Amino acid sequence: MVDPLPKTDRAHDVLHQQFHSLDPIFKPRNVAVLGATESSGAVGRTVLWNLISNPFGGTVFPVNPKRASVLGIKAYPNIAAVPARVDLAVIVTPAATVPGLIGECVDAGVPGAIVISAGFKELGAPGAALEQRIMERARGKMRIIGPNCLGVMNPIGGLNATFAKGQARPGKVAFISQSGALCTAVLDWSLKEQVGFSAFVSIGSMLDVGWGDLIDYLGNDPKTTSILIYMESIGDARSFLSAAREVALNKPIIVIKPGRSEAAAKAAASHTGSLTGSDEVLDAAFRRVGVLRVNDIADLFSMAETLAKQPRPRGNRLCIVTNAGGPGVLATDALVAHGGEPAPLSPGIVNELNGFLPAAWSHNNPVDVLGDAGADRYARALQVCAKDPDNDGVLVILTPQDMTESTQTAEALRKLAQLDGKPVLASWMGGVEVEAGKSILNRAGIPTFEYPDVAARAFCSMYRYTYNLRGLYETPSPDERAVGVDRERASALVAAARASGRTLMDEHESKQLLAAYGIPTVPTATAGTADEAAAAARQMGYPVVLKVYSKTITHKTDVGGVKLDLADEGAVRRAFDEIRESVSRMAGAQHFQGVTVQPMISLKDAYEIILGSSIDPQFGPVLLFGAGGQLVEVFRDRSLGLPPLNATLARRMMEQTRIYRALKGVRGRAPVDLEALEHLLVRFSQMVIEQRWIGEIDINPLAVSADRVIALDARVVLHPPDTPESALPRSAIREYPTQYVTEITSKDGQRFTIRPIRPEDEPLLVKFHQKLSERTVRLRYFYPMQLDRRTAHERLTRVCFVDYDREMALVVERPPAGGAEREIIGVARLSKLPGTDDSEFAILVSDEHQNKGLGSRLLGMLVQIARDERLARISADIMAENQEMQRVAQKLGFRLARDLEDSTVRAELTL
């Protein structure tokens, strides 16, 4: 069985040629302005004037029931009276009138609208009710930008559907802002600085079109090279993360998000009428999907320029070349403060620099070439430092001293503007005297900065972007020590606690829940009396720990509920009485149900870790990893992440903490089993995402040493029992779809597993491609794609790292048997087409397993997945000679249509 050709393996522009639901907004043929007026200073007048004075190749229709014409153009009483089909309606009428006007537009078949009017959810419940009425009419029939926005510009196409003063210049950068006022300020600045845009969008309060929609659209726009965002609230977190992850590898997405302080967050919330969520969680989310966050408006544009001109650094080590010590020190301080490192100079490089630099040069990094350095000395120093393998980039600083040749030096450096895999940045300090040199460097593609600390900060941002992207498609290691997960047992434990009306699982239940997901826990027994506690202690062996056993108390140490290192029976009995007395006094006797008894685990060679999860209002479940123990809130050494995790993402969560350095081994202590810890985090994230009734969970401490990882205590808080299941928070990143794991038997009786693909499958896919025949490859890709290209890491990571919200890839796996390793013998993929309800499929089965019914089973599953996702159509292009695939598609109800021009057959199924 061979397969059809999916869009993902054809020319990149095929996707862009598909109709997108946002095309009527960005590329309209006819535009109607509802609320057009001649009143001086009115928004309706400015919008109409901008549309007619910036030709976009279409017609503008004013709609105003009180006027026969507006600005000399015939006006119409309503949208139904407009004599042509309208693609875009721009609405500038009072908020109360908007729901009715949207209804009229829907009835007239208008596919896109920009609602500039304000007075919606930012004013509270009445405004939110208006928005609800709008969406009741528009959902599924019209795409809407706004309300409460400035509008949309497509400078390349000439469209200006805003009430801004002036039109943006054409360019390659897309700018999207939630603040209309900021848009006007950026527009004014851009005209002065001659900065151009491919799109200029004020998104408003995102009633319908959100960040994800726009990132998707602009990500497929060949005229856009980077996407800049001013964000006040994230809206649909899953949509944003899904789109950003898809686009970030091809185009930088750079975000400035205010609200780091509590006061700023409140201001943003009042502006947009939306929750802003935790800033720490937002940082974790941006890291997860390859988005670069900056703190200043200036950085937003300078980073777009810098990433467009120079390659991303592979690491964080910067070499600084300067003609003055002070600026070099400033750059070094900024470098270290923002996560970079001064690169060490290798002995060979020092010797080479000694050959032509004066004896008084710094002999270290920063490389001070001294104040009398001419253009040749600068150029030679840069050339030598650039080839040092111990650095990842070079910053050249020039201060205009009396003997400095700023222009000549820039000319000399111009030839070194493009180093192999290393960025070159420059800081030409000064004013008029260095302007000519800065101009030369900028034209040559070397970004220049006013001050060296700003340049160093830019280098760190470049590295952070590299780090974020690397995490997207770094193949994780498989869990060779994988343990079984007992989901049914875990769900039963949660259900039992809920059935009793509790939101707090006791310690014994909590540890059983962890054990169901393969997380090692310390043996624990419950005891209702001192005699039972003593008996349990004797069976376990001394020393032991006693903790209060309670259905209601969450933090045991706060009520004196923990007694450690109990060496004999007398100590156990005394500890039981002391815990009972302390709990009764501090919380009430009704909160004491006994104690738990567990062996005393020595922490002498172990580190105490906390592992937890809680709910963020925007992103749903959020994971926490950090230094644990009783002082967890004091040290606050932690990192956050979004589930689900794989081994690579788990390691990156650990890398964000200070304790990670200790876990790798310090001061003679052996490193902990980091691989075991990685996979424990993966299973923990799996539990959090699958057991949706969990609201909060803490494992503290998780004891980690060189030879073991074990949970010593756990706390699980459930959502209230009366919470509707539909109201439970969903994860911001779609979980692994276990519902599509199935066992099958082929026609010849062999047993296989069909399951969704995982990032860890990359090595198996390499072996899969090595066995494919030339014919199978040609029918799959429409040309004989070479093996080295099919198995390239950059390609296979995109195949294996699937965003299940966008596409579904299934593999057919043969389990290991008779000494043979497990292997993948088939792959199927269903890809949604952005901005539509359509999808395309592809199926590839290895030669030796073709004609065994696997292709039919895979296509049948893809059709069912398409139905589950509520898609309208599923289709594929098949080579005319590929009769096998055509028969499979026809058998499953696909309609076939032959294209005689390119010898293909279009298979399409309407769902």
C-alpha positions in Angstrom: 0.0 0.0 0.0 1.3 3.4 -0.9 -0.1 6.8 -0.1 -1.3 10.1 -1.5 0.5 13.4 -1.4 -0.3 15.6 1.6 0.0 19.4 1.4 2.7 19.3 4.1 5.2 17.7 1.7 4.4 19.9 -1.4 5.5 23.4 -2.1 5.0 25.7 0.9 2.8 28.1 -1.0 0.1 25.5 -1.7 -1.4 26.1 1.8 -1.3 29.8 1.2 -3.2 29.4 -2.0 -6.1 27.8 -0.1 -8.9 30.2 0.8 -8.6 31.4 4.3 -11.4 32.7 6.4 -9.4 35.9 7.1 -8.9 36.7 3.4 -12.0 38.9 3.3 -10.6 41.0 6.1 -7.1 41.4 4.7 -7.8 41.2 1.0 -11.4 42.4 0.4 -12.7 43.3 -3.0 -15.7 45.4 -1.6 -15.9 47.1 1.7 -18.9 48.6 3.4 -18.6 51.2 6.2 -21.6 51.0 8.6 -21.7 54.3 10.3 -20.0 56.3 7.6 -20.5 60.0 8.2 -19.3 63.5 7.1 -19.2 64.8 10.7 -15.8 66.4 11.4 -13.7 64.4 13.8 -16.0 61.4 13.7 -14.5 57.9 13.5 -16.9 57.0 10.7 -15.6 59.9 8.6 -11.9 59.0 9.1 -12.4 55.3 8.4 -14.2 56.1 5.1 -11.6 58.7 4.1 -8.7 56.2 4.8 -10.4 53.6 2.7 -11.0 55.8 -0.3 -7.7 57.6 -0.2 -5.6 54.4 -0.1 -6.6 52.4 -3.1 -6.8 48.7 -2.3 -8.2 47.6 -5.7 -11.9 47.4 -4.5 -15.0 49.5 -4.0 -16.2 51.3 -0.8 -19.9 51.5 0.1 -20.9 53.9 2.8 -23.9 52.7 4.8 -25.9 55.5 6.5 -29.8 55.5 6.6 -29.9 59.2 7.1 -27.8 60.4 4.1 -28.0 59.9 0.4 -24.2 60.3 0.1 -21.1 60.6 2.2 -18.0 62.4 1.1 -19.5 62.5 -2.4 -20.0 58.7 -2.6 -23.5 57.3 -2.9 -24.7 55.9 0.5 -27.1 53.0 1.2 -29.6 52.7 4.0 -28.5 49.3 5.1 -26.2 46.5 4.1 -28.9 44.6 2.2 -29.3 47.6 -0.2 -25.7 47.5 -1.3 -25.7 46.4 -5.0 -22.6 44.3 -4.8 -21.4 41.4 -2.7 -19.5 42.8 0.3 -16.5 41.0 1.7 -15.7 43.3 4.6 -18.0 45.3 6.8 -16.4 48.0 9.0 -18.7 48.9 11.9 -18.4 52.2 13.7 -21.8 52.6 15.2 -22.8 52.7 19.0 -22.3 49.4 20.8 -26.0 48.7 21.3 -26.6 48.7 17.5 -23.8 46.3 16.7 -25.6 42.9 17.3 -28.4 43.9 14.9 -26.0 45.1 12.3 -23.9 41.9 12.5 -27.1 40.0 12.0 -27.9 42.0 8.9 -24.4 41.4 7.5 -24.7 37.7 8.1 -28.0 37.6 6.3 -26.4 39.5 3.4 -23.6 36.9 3.2 -20.8 39.2 4.4 -17.9 36.9 5.5 -15.8 39.4 7.5 -16.2 42.4 9.8 -14.1 44.8 11.8 -16.0 46.2 14.8 -14.3 49.4 15.8 -17.0 50.5 18.3 -16.2 50.4 22.0 -18.6 49.7 25.0 -18.5 45.9 25.3 -17.0 43.6 27.9 -14.5 46.2 29.1 -17.6 47.9 30.7 -18.8 44.8 32.5 -21.8 42.5 32.3 -24.0 44.6 30.0 -21.2 44.9 27.4 -20.4 41.2 27.7 -24.1 40.4 27.0 -23.8 42.5 23.7 -20.8 40.4 22.7 -22.7 37.2 23.4 -25.6 38.4 21.1 -23.0 39.2 18.3 -21.5 35.7 18.4 -24.9 34.1 18.5 -25.5 35.6 15.0 -21.9 35.4 13.6 -20.6 32.0 14.9 -19.6 29.8 11.9 -20.8 32.4 9.4 -18.5 35.4 9.8 -15.1 36.3 11.1 -14.9 39.4 13.3 -11.9 41.5 14.4 -12.6 43.6 17.5 -14.6 45.1 19.1 -12.9 48.2 20.6 -10.1 48.3 18.1 -8.3 50.7 15.7 -8.9 48.5 12.7 -6.7 46.7 10.1 -4.1 47.8 7.6 -2.6 45.7 4.8 0.0 48.2 3.6 1.2 46.0 0.7 -2.3 45.6 -0.7 -3.2 49.3 0.0 -6.0 48.6 2.6 -6.4 51.0 5.4 -9.6 50.1 7.4 -8.6 52.1 10.5 -9.2 55.5 12.0 -5.5 56.1 12.3 -3.9 59.2 10.9 -2.0 58.0 7.9 -1.1 54.7 6.2 1.8 52.4 7.3 4.6 51.9 4.9 4.9 48.5 3.1 7.4 46.1 4.7 8.0 42.6 5.9 7.0 42.8 9.6 3.5 42.1 10.9 2.5 44.1 14.0 -0.5 43.1 16.1 -1.6 45.1 19.1 -4.3 44.8 21.7 -4.0 48.5 22.3 -5.3 50.8 19.6 -3.5 53.8 21.1 -0.2 52.0 21.0 -0.9 51.2 17.4 -1.1 54.9 16.5 2.1 55.7 18.4 4.0 52.9 16.7 2.6 54.0 13.4 3.8 57.6 13.9 7.2 56.3 15.0 7.4 53.9 12.0 6.7 56.7 9.5 9.5 58.8 11.0 12.0 55.9 11.0 10.8 54.5 7.6 9.9 51.1 9.1 7.4 49.1 7.0 4.8 46.5 7.7 3.2 43.6 5.9 0.2 43.9 8.2 -0.8 46.3 10.9 -3.6 45.0 13.1 -5.4 46.4 16.2 -7.1 43.2 17.6 -9.2 44.8 20.3 -10.9 42.5 22.8 -10.8 39.4 20.5 -14.4 38.5 20.5 -13.8 36.1 17.6 -10.5 36.4 15.8 -7.7 35.9 18.3 -3.9 35.6 18.4 -3.9 32.0 17.1 -5.9 33.0 14.0 -3.7 35.9 13.1 -0.4 34.0 13.8 -1.7 31.2 11.6 -2.7 33.6 8.8 0.5 35.7 8.9 2.7 32.6 9.3 1.5 31.4 5.9 1.9 34.9 4.4 5.1 34.8 2.2 5.4 38.6 2.6 5.7 38.5 6.4 9.1 37.6 7.8 8.4 38.2 11.5 5.4 38.8 13.8 5.5 41.4 16.5 2.8 41.4 19.2 1.7 43.8 22.0 -0.4 41.5 24.2 -2.5 42.4 27.2 -4.4 39.2 27.6 -3.9 35.8 25.9 -7.5 34.9 25.2 -7.7 31.3 23.9 -4.4 30.0 25.2 -4.6 26.7 23.4 -5.2 28.4 20.0 -2.3 30.8 20.6 0.2 28.1 21.7 -0.8 25.8 18.9 -0.3 28.5 16.2 2.9 29.9 17.8 4.5 26.5 17.9 3.7 25.9 14.3 5.0 29.2 13.0 8.0 30.0 15.4 10.5 27.8 13.6 10.0 29.6 10.3 9.3 33.2 11.5 10.3 34.9 14.8 7.3 35.7 17.0 8.3 38.5 19.4 6.0 39.6 22.2 5.9 42.4 24.6 3.4 41.5 27.4 2.8 44.1 30.1 1.4 43.1 33.5 4.6 41.8 35.2 3.6 43.8 38.3 0.2 43.3 40.0 -0.8 46.9 39.4 0.0 46.6 35.6 -1.9 43.3 35.5 -5.0 45.0 37.0 -4.7 47.9 34.5 -4.5 45.4 31.6 -7.5 43.5 32.9 -9.6 46.7 33.1 -8.6 47.7 29.6 -9.5 44.4 27.9 -12.1 43.0 30.3 -10.0 39.8 30.4 -8.1 37.9 33.0 -4.4 38.3 32.6 -3.2 35.2 34.6 0.2 34.6 36.1 3.1 36.3 34.5 5.4 33.4 35.5 3.1 31.0 33.8 3.1 33.1 30.7 6.9 33.0 30.5 6.8 29.2 30.7 4.2 29.1 27.9 6.3 31.4 25.7 9.3 29.1 26.3 7.3 26.1 25.4 6.3 27.3 22.0 9.4 29.2 20.9 8.1 32.7 21.4 10.6 35.4 22.3 9.5 37.8 25.0 11.0 41.3 25.4 10.3 44.0 27.9 10.5 47.3 25.9 8.8 48.6 22.7 12.3 49.4 21.3 13.4 45.8 21.9 10.4 44.6 20.0 11.5 46.2 16.7 15.3 46.0 17.3 15.1 42.2 17.9 13.1 41.7 14.7 15.8 43.6 12.8 18.6 41.7 14.5 17.2 38.3 13.9 16.5 39.2 10.3 20.2 40.3 9.8 22.2 37.8 11.8 22.2 34.1 12.6 21.1 32.9 16.0 23.9 32.0 18.4 24.3 28.3 19.2 25.2 29.1 22.8 25.3 32.0 25.3 29.1 32.8 25.2 29.9 36.2 23.8 33.3 37.6 22.9 33.6 41.4 23.3 36.1 43.5 21.3 36.4 47.1 22.4 38.8 50.1 22.3 37.9 51.2 25.9 37.7 49.3 29.2 34.6 50.9 30.7 32.1 50.1 27.9 33.5 46.5 27.8 32.7 46.1 31.5 29.2 47.5 31.1 28.6 45.0 28.3 29.9 42.2 30.5 27.7 43.1 33.4 24.6 43.2 31.1 25.6 39.9 29.5 25.8 38.1 32.8 22.7 39.7 34.3 20.6 38.5 31.3 21.9 34.9 31.3 24.9 35.1 29.0 28.6 34.2 29.7 31.8 36.0 28.7 33.5 33.6 26.4 36.9 32.3 27.5 39.8 33.0 25.2 41.6 29.8 24.2 45.4 29.8 24.5 45.8 29.6 20.7 43.6 32.7 20.2 45.6 34.6 22.9 48.8 33.8 21.2 47.5 35.0 17.8 46.3 38.2 19.3 49.6 38.7 21.0 51.1 38.7 17.5 49.7 42.0 16.5 48.1 43.8 19.5 50.1 46.1 21.7 51.6 44.6 24.8 49.1 46.4 27.0 46.0 44.8 25.5 43.7 43.2 28.1 44.8 39.5 27.5 41.3 38.5 28.4 37.6 38.9 27.3 36.6 41.8 26.8 39.5 42.1 24.3 40.6 45.7 24.7 42.5 46.7 21.6 43.3 50.1 23.2 42.2 53.6 22.3 44.6 54.1 19.4 43.3 51.1 17.5 42.9 51.8 13.8 40.6 50.0 11.4 43.1 47.2 10.5 43.7 46.4 14.2 39.9 46.2 14.8 39.3 44.0 11.8 42.1 41.6 12.6 41.0 41.3 16.2 37.4 40.5 15.1 38.7 38.0 12.5 40.7 36.1 15.1 38.1 36.2 17.8 35.4 35.1 15.4 37.1 31.8 14.6 37.5 30.9 18.3 35.3 27.8 18.8 34.9 28.8 22.5 32.5 31.7 21.7 29.1 31.9 20.1 29.1 35.5 18.9 31.1 38.7 18.8 30.2 42.2 20.0 32.4 45.1 18.6 32.4 48.3 20.7 33.8 51.6 19.4 34.2 54.8 21.3 35.1 58.0 19.3 38.5 58.8 20.8 40.8 61.4 19.1 42.7 58.8 17.0 39.6 56.5 16.3 38.7 55.9 12.7 35.0 55.1 13.1 34.1 55.2 9.4 37.1 53.3 8.2 36.7 50.7 11.0 33.1 50.1 9.9 34.3 49.7 6.3 36.8 47.1 7.5 34.3 45.2 9.5 31.7 45.2 6.7 33.6 42.3 5.0 33.1 40.3 8.2 29.3 40.9 8.5 28.3 37.2 7.9 30.2 34.7 10.0 29.5 31.0 9.9 26.7 30.5 12.5 27.8 33.4 14.7 26.1 36.8 15.1 28.2 40.0 14.9 26.8 42.9 16.8 28.2 46.5 17.1 27.9 49.4 19.4 29.2 52.6 17.8 29.0 54.9 20.8 28.6 58.6 20.2 26.7 61.0 18.0 27.3 62.8 14.7 30.9 61.6 14.6 30.0 57.9 14.3 26.8 58.2 12.2 28.5 57.4 8.9 30.1 54.2 10.4 26.7 53.1 11.8 25.1 53.5 8.5 27.8 51.4 6.8 27.4 48.6 9.4 23.6 48.6 9.1 23.7 48.4 5.4 26.1 45.5 5.6 23.7 43.6 7.9 25.5 44.3 11.2 23.0 45.6 13.8 24.2 48.6 15.7 23.2 49.7 19.2 23.6 53.1 20.9 25.1 51.5 24.0 27.1 48.3 24.7 24.8 47.0 27.5 21.8 47.1 25.1 23.8 45.2 22.5 24.8 42.5 25.1 21.1 42.3 26.2 20.2 41.7 22.5 22.7 38.9 22.2 21.1 37.2 25.3 17.7 37.6 23.7 19.0 36.0 20.6 20.3 33.0 22.6 17.1 32.8 24.6 15.2 32.5 21.3 17.6 29.8 20.1 17.1 27.9 23.4 13.3 28.1 23.1 13.3 26.9 19.5 15.7 24.1 20.3 13.2 22.7 22.9 10.5 22.5 20.2 12.1 19.8 18.2 14.8 18.2 20.3 14.2 14.5 20.2 13.6 13.2 23.7 15.0 9.9 25.0 12.6 7.0 25.3 11.8 5.7 28.8 13.7 2.4 28.7 12.6 1.8 32.3 9.0 2.5 31.6 6.5 1.3 34.2 2.9 0.6 33.6 0.3 3.2 34.3 -2.9 2.0 35.9 -5.4 4.7 34.9 -8.4 2.8 36.0 -7.0 2.4 39.6 -6.1 6.2 39.6 -9.6 7.2 38.4 -11.2 4.9 41.0 -9.2 6.5 43.8 -10.3 10.0 42.7 -13.9 8.9 42.3 -14.0 7.4 45.8 -12.9 10.6 47.4 -15.4 12.6 45.3 -18.2 10.2 46.2 -17.6 10.8 49.9 -18.0 14.6 49.3 -14.4 15.4 49.9 -12.1 17.7 48.0 -9.0 16.6 49.9 -7.5 13.1 49.3 -5.8 11.8 52.4 -2.0 11.0 52.4 -2.6 7.3 52.0 -4.9 7.8 49.0 -2.6 10.4 47.5 0.4 8.0 47.6 -1.7 5.3 46.0 -2.6 7.7 43.2 1.1 8.4 42.6 1.9 4.7 42.6 -0.8 4.2 39.9 1.4 6.4 37.6 4.6 4.6 38.5 5.9 7.3 40.9 7.7 5.5 43.8 6.3 6.3 47.2 7.5 5.4 50.7 5.5 2.5 52.2 2.7 3.9 54.4 0.3 2.3 56.9 -2.6 4.0 58.7 -3.2 3.6 62.4 -6.2 4.8 64.4 -4.7 4.0 67.8 -1.3 4.0 69.5 -1.3 0.2 69.5 -1.9 0.1 65.8 0.9 2.6 65.2 3.3 0.6 67.4 2.5 -2.6 65.5 3.0 -1.0 62.1 6.3 0.5 63.3 7.5 -3.0 64.4 6.6 -4.5 61.1 8.4 -1.7 59.1 11.5 -1.5 61.3 12.8 1.5 63.1 13.4 4.4 62.8 9.9 5.5 61.6 8.0 8.7 60.9 4.5 9.5 62.2 2.2 12.0 60.4 -1.3 13.1 61.2 -3.9 11.1 59.2 -6.7 13.6 58.4 -9.4 14.0 55.7 -9.3 17.8 56.1 -5.8 19.0 57.1 -3.6 20.0 54.1 -0.4 21.2 55.8 0.6 18.7 58.5 3.5 20.7 60.0 1.3 23.7 60.6 -0.6 21.8 63.3 2.3 19.8 64.8 1.3 16.8 62.8 4.8 15.4 61.9 7.2 13.4 64.2 10.5 12.3 62.7 13.2 9.7 63.5 11.3 7.7 66.1 13.7 5.0 67.3 11.5 2.7 69.4 8.0 1.7 70.5 8.0 4.2 73.3 8.8 7.1 71.0 6.1 6.0 68.6 3.4 5.9 71.4 4.5 9.3 72.7 4.5 10.8 69.2 1.0 9.5 68.6 -0.3 11.2 71.8 1.6 14.4 71.0 0.2 14.6 67.4 -3.4 13.9 68.7 -3.1 16.6 71.3 -1.5 19.2 69.0 -4.1 18.7 66.2 -7.0 18.8 68.7 -5.7 22.0 70.2 -4.7 23.8 66.9 -7.4 22.5 64.5 -10.0 20.6 66.5 -10.4 16.9 67.6 -12.7 16.2 64.6 -9.8 16.7 62.2 -7.8 13.8 63.8 -8.4 10.4 62.3 -5.2 8.8 63.4 -1.7 8.7 62.0 0.3 7.3 59.1 3.4 5.3 59.8 6.2 5.1 57.4 9.9 4.3 57.5 12.3 7.1 58.2 14.1 7.8 54.9 17.6 9.1 55.3 18.1 12.4 53.4 21.8 12.5 54.1 22.8 12.1 50.4 19.4 13.1 49.0 18.0 16.4 47.8 14.5 17.5 48.7 12.5 18.5 45.6 9.0 19.8 45.3 6.8 18.7 42.3 3.4 20.1 42.0 0.5 21.3 39.9 -2.2 23.9 40.2 -4.7 25.6 37.9 -4.0 28.9 36.1 -7.1 30.8 34.9 -5.8 31.1 31.4 -3.6 28.1 30.8 -5.3 25.4 32.9 -3.0 22.9 34.7 0.5 24.2 35.3 3.4 22.1 36.6 6.0 23.2 39.2 9.4 21.8 39.9 12.0 23.2 42.4 13.8 23.0 45.7 11.5 21.4 48.2 11.3 20.9 52.0 9.9 23.1 54.7 11.5 26.3 53.3 10.1 26.0 49.8 8.3 29.4 50.1 11.4 31.1 51.5 13.8 30.0 48.7 11.3 30.1 45.9 13.7 28.3 43.6 11.2 26.9 41.1 10.3 26.7 37.5 6.9 26.3 35.8 5.9 24.3 32.8 2.8 23.2 30.9 1.7 19.6 30.6 2.1 17.3 28.9 5.9 16.8 29.1 8.3 14.6 27.3 11.9 13.9 28.6 13.4 16.9 26.8 10.8 19.3 28.2 11.2 17.8 31.7 14.9 18.4 31.6 14.4 21.9 30.5 12.1 22.6 33.4 14.8 21.4 35.7 17.4 23.5 34.0 15.5 26.7 34.9 16.2 26.1 38.7 19.3 26.7 40.8 19.1 23.3 42.4 19.6 21.7 39.1 23.3 22.5 39.3 23.4 20.6 42.6 21.5 17.7 41.1 24.3 17.3 38.5 26.8 16.7 41.3 28.7 19.3 43.4 31.4 19.2 46.1 32.2 15.5 45.7 28.5 14.4 45.8 27.4 12.0 43.1 24.9 13.3 40.6 21.3 12.2 41.0 19.7 9.9 38.5 18.5 12.7 36.2 17.1 10.4 33.6 14.9 8.7 36.2 13.8 12.2 37.4 13.0 13.3 33.9 10.7 10.3 33.3 9.1 10.7 36.7 8.2 14.3 35.7 6.8 13.0 32.4 4.5 10.5 34.3 3.5 13.2 36.8 2.4 15.5 33.9 0.5 12.6 32.4 -1.4 12.1 35.6 -2.2 15.8 35.9 -3.6 16.0 32.4 -5.5 12.7 32.5 -7.0 13.0 36.0 -9.0 16.2 35.3 -10.6 16.3 38.7 -7.3 17.1 40.3 -7.2 20.8 41.1 -3.9 20.9 43.1 -1.2 18.4 43.8 2.1 18.7 45.7 4.8 16.1 46.2 6.9 17.6 48.9 9.4 16.4 49.6 10.4 14.2 46.7 13.7 12.7 47.8 16.2 12.4 45.0 19.6 10.8 45.2 22.1 8.9 43.0 20.3 5.6 43.5 16.7 6.4 44.0 13.8 8.8 43.6 10.9 8.5 46.1 7.9 10.6 47.2 7.9 11.0 50.9 4.6 13.1 51.2 1.8 14.1 48.9 -1.2 16.4 49.0 -4.0 16.2 46.4 -6.9 18.7 46.3 -9.8 17.9 44.0 -12.3 20.3 42.3 -15.6 20.6 44.2 -17.9 17.6 43.7 -20.6 19.8 42.2 -18.4 21.1 39.4 -19.8 20.1 36.0 -17.4 17.9 34.1 -17.7 20.4 31.2 -16.4 23.2 33.5 -13.2 21.4 34.4 -10.1 23.3 33.2 -8.6 21.9 30.1 -4.9 21.8 29.4 -3.5 24.6 27.2 -1.6 22.0 25.1 -3.7 19.0 23.9 -2.8 15.8 25.6 -1.7 12.5 24.0 -4.9 11.1 22.4 -4.9 7.6 24.1 -8.4 7.0 22.7 -6.8 6.3 19.3 -4.5 3.5 20.6 -5.8 0.2 19.3 -4.7 -3.4 18.7 -5.3 -4.9 15.2 -4.7 -8.1 13.3 -3.6 -7.9 9.6 -4.9 -10.2 6.9 -2.0 -12.6 7.4 -2.7 -12.9 11.2 0.0 -10.6 12.5 -0.7 -8.4 15.5 0.0 -4.7 15.4 -0.6 -1.6 17.5 -2.0 1.6 15.9 -1.3 4.6 18.0 -0.7 8.4 17.7 2.9 9.2 16.9 5.3 10.5 19.7 8.5 12.6 19.5 10.5 9.6 20.7 9.6 7.8 17.5 12.2 9.6 15.4 14.8 6.7 15.5 12.2 4.2 14.5 11.1 6.4 11.6 14.7 6.5 10.3 14.7 2.7 10.1 11.2 2.7 8.5 12.4 5.0 5.7 15.5 2.9 5.1 13.3 0.0 4.0 11.1 1.8 1.5 11.4 1.0 -2.2 12.0 3.6 -4.8 8.4 3.1 -6.2 6.8 3.6 -2.8 8.8 6.7 -2.2 8.0 8.2 -5.6 4.3 7.5 -5.2 4.4 9.1 -1.7 6.2 12.3 -2.6 5.5 12.5 -6.4 9.3 12.4 -6.9 12.2 10.1 -5.7 13.0 12.0 -2.5 16.5 10.9 -1.4 16.9 8.9 1.8 19.2 11.5 3.5 16.5 14.1 3.0 13.7 11.9 4.2 15.6 11.0 7.4 17.1 14.4 8.1 16.5 15.4 11.8 15.0 18.7 10.8 12.3 17.0 8.7 11.6 14.0 11.0 11.2 16.3 14.1 8.3 18.0 12.3 6.9 14.6 11.4 7.1 13.3 15.0 6.3 16.4 17.0 2.6 16.6 16.3 0.3 19.3 17.7 -2.8 17.1 18.0 -5.0 20.2 17.7 -3.7 20.7 14.1 -3.1 17.3 12.8 -3.1 13.6 13.8 -0.4 11.2 12.8 -0.8 7.5 13.5 1.9 4.8 13.3 1.5 1.1 12.9 3.9 -0.5 15.4 5.0 -4.2 15.4 5.8 -5.1 19.0 9.2 -6.8 19.8 9.0 -10.5 19.4 11.5 -13.4 19.0 14.5 -11.2 19.6 13.4 -8.6 17.0 13.1 -5.0 18.1 9.8 -3.1 17.9 9.5 -1.3 14.6 7.2 1.1 12.8 5.8 -0.3 9.5 3.2 2.3 8.6 2.4 6.0 9.1 -0.8 7.9 8.4 -1.5 11.6 8.8 -4.5 13.9 8.9 -3.7 17.6 8.5 -6.2 20.4 9.1 -6.1 23.3 6.6 -5.8 26.5 8.5 -8.8 28.8 8.4 -11.1 26.1 6.9 -13.0 23.0 7.9 -11.1 20.9 5.4 -8.3 18.4 5.9 -6.0 16.3 3.9 -4.7 12.8 4.5 -1.6 10.7 3.7 -0.8 7.1 4.3 2.5 5.3 3.9 3.0 1.5 4.5 6.4 -0.3 4.2 6.6 -2.5 1.1 6.7 -5.9 2.9 3.4 -5.0 4.8 1.4 -3.7 1.8 -1.7 -5.5 0.6 -2.5 -6.7 4.1 -5.4 -4.4 4.9 -3.3 -1.9 7.0 -3.9 1.0 4.6 -7.7 0.5 4.8 -7.6 0.4 8.6 -5.5 3.6 8.8 -7.7 5.5 6.4 -10.8 4.4 8.2 -9.3 5.6 11.5 -8.4 9.0 9.9 -12.0 9.4 8.6 -13.3 8.7 12.2 -10.8 11.2 13.6 -12.0 13.8 11.1 -15.5 13.2 12.2 -14.5 13.5 15.9 -12.8 16.8 15.1 -16.0 18.0 13.3 -14.3 18.6 10.0 -16.3 19.1 6.8 -14.1 17.4 4.3 -11.1 15.1 4.0 -9.2 14.8 0.7 -5.9 13.9 -0.9 -4.1 14.1 -4.3 -3.1 10.6 -5.6 -0.9 9.8 -8.5 -2.9 8.3 -11.4 -0.8 5.1 -11.4 -1.4 4.6 -7.7 -4.3 2.3 -8.3 -4.0 0.6 -4.8 -4.7 3.9 -2.9 -7.5 4.8 -5.2 -9.3 1.5 -4.6 -8.9 1.9 -0.8 -10.3 5.5 -0.9 -13.2 4.5 -3.1 -14.0 1.5 -0.9 -14.4 4.0 2.1 -16.7 6.3 0.2 -14.4 8.8 -1.3 -15.3 10.5 -4.6 -12.5 10.3 -7.2 -11.9 13.0 -9.8 -9.0 12.8 -12.3 -6.9 15.8 -13.2 -5.6 15.2 -16.7 -3.1 18.0 -16.7 -0.9 16.7 -13.9 -1.9 13.1 -13.9 -3.4 13.0 -10.5 -6.6 11.9 -8.9 -8.4 13.9 -6.3 -10.0 11.8 -3.6 -12.6 13.7 -1.5 -15.1 12.7 1.2 -17.7 15.1 2.5 -18.4 14.3 6.2 
